[in-house]
Amino acid sequence: MPADLAAFFTRLAADPEAAAKGRQAGVVLQFRLLEPSSFVVIDLTAEPFGVGTEEHGSPDVEITLSWATADRILRGEISVGDAARTHAAQARGGFLKLLALQGFLEVAKARYGAR
């Protein structure tokens, strides 16, 4: 579950398209996962981008959601916006930083569905 998510993003760091989109975004994204409580932090400011499981003190963007909701978003079943509107997820961070993540998240969703 959360470890699977961290492992997925760790493998994704070797993907040239994901790395390029990550560099363009240039933010620290933190997933605050519920059920069980854990963190997956993706540091897109580093090259190659880093993935960790310790809480980041000041991520640029934080998305709080359950593992099941994260899985549905990455499968493309729902968008982050839809999850936020239905209160299945909460996003915190600047609007422009959230927008900057779109390209990276699209690549992540494509690779997640193909795994």
C-alpha positions in Angstrom: 0.0 0.0 0.0 1.9 3.1 1.1 5.2 1.2 0.6 3.9 0.2 -2.9 3.3 3.9 -3.7 6.8 4.9 -2.6 8.3 2.0 -4.6 6.3 3.0 -7.7 7.6 6.6 -7.5 11.1 5.4 -6.9 10.9 3.3 -10.1 9.3 6.3 -11.9 12.4 8.4 -11.2 14.3 6.4 -13.8 11.6 7.2 -16.5 13.0 10.0 -18.8 9.6 11.5 -19.4 8.7 11.5 -15.7 12.1 13.0 -14.9 11.6 15.8 -17.4 8.1 16.6 -16.2 9.3 16.5 -12.6 12.1 19.0 -13.4 9.6 21.3 -15.0 7.3 21.1 -11.9 10.3 21.7 -9.5 8.2 21.2 -6.3 8.2 19.0 -3.3 5.0 16.9 -3.3 3.9 15.2 -0.1 1.1 12.6 0.0 -0.2 12.4 3.5 -1.9 9.0 3.5 -4.6 7.9 5.9 -5.5 4.3 6.8 -2.7 3.6 7.7 -1.1 7.0 8.5 2.0 7.4 6.4 3.8 9.7 4.0 5.2 9.5 0.5 7.3 12.6 -0.4 8.5 13.2 -3.9 11.2 15.9 -4.2 11.0 17.1 -7.8 13.6 19.8 -7.1 16.4 17.1 -7.1 17.8 15.3 -10.1 17.0 12.5 -10.3 14.0 13.2 -8.1 14.0 11.7 -4.7 11.3 9.7 -3.0 11.0 9.3 0.8 8.6 8.1 3.5 9.4 10.6 6.2 7.2 13.7 6.8 8.6 16.7 5.0 8.6 19.9 7.1 7.5 22.3 4.4 6.3 20.6 1.2 5.2 22.9 -1.7 2.1 20.8 -2.2 0.5 18.3 0.2 -2.4 16.0 -0.7 -4.1 14.3 2.2 -6.1 11.2 1.2 -6.6 7.5 1.8 -4.5 4.8 0.0 -7.7 3.8 -1.9 -8.2 7.3 -3.2 -4.6 7.6 -4.2 -4.9 4.3 -6.1 -8.1 5.6 -7.8 -6.4 8.8 -8.8 -3.3 7.1 -10.2 -5.6 4.6 -12.1 -7.3 7.6 -13.7 -10.7 6.7 -12.2 -11.0 10.2 -10.6 -9.0 13.4 -10.8 -7.4 15.2 -7.8 -10.0 17.9 -8.4 -12.9 15.5 -8.2 -11.4 13.9 -5.1 -11.1 17.3 -3.5 -14.7 18.3 -4.5 -16.1 15.1 -2.8 -13.8 15.6 0.2 -12.0 12.3 -0.5 -8.8 14.4 -0.7 -7.5 17.7 0.6 -4.8 19.6 -1.3 -2.7 22.3 0.3 -0.2 24.5 -1.5 -0.1 27.4 -4.0 -2.4 27.1 -7.0 0.4 27.6 -9.5 2.4 24.8 -7.8 -0.6 22.5 -8.0 -0.9 23.4 -11.7 2.9 22.8 -12.2 2.4 19.1 -11.1 -0.2 18.3 -13.8 2.3 17.1 -16.4 4.2 15.0 -13.9 1.0 13.4 -12.5 -0.3 12.6 -16.0 2.9 10.7 -16.7 2.6 9.0 -13.3 -1.0 7.9 -14.1 0.0 6.5 -17.5 2.8 4.5 -16.0 0.8 3.4 -13.0 -2.0 2.0 -15.3 0.6 0.2 -17.4 2.3 -1.6 -14.6 
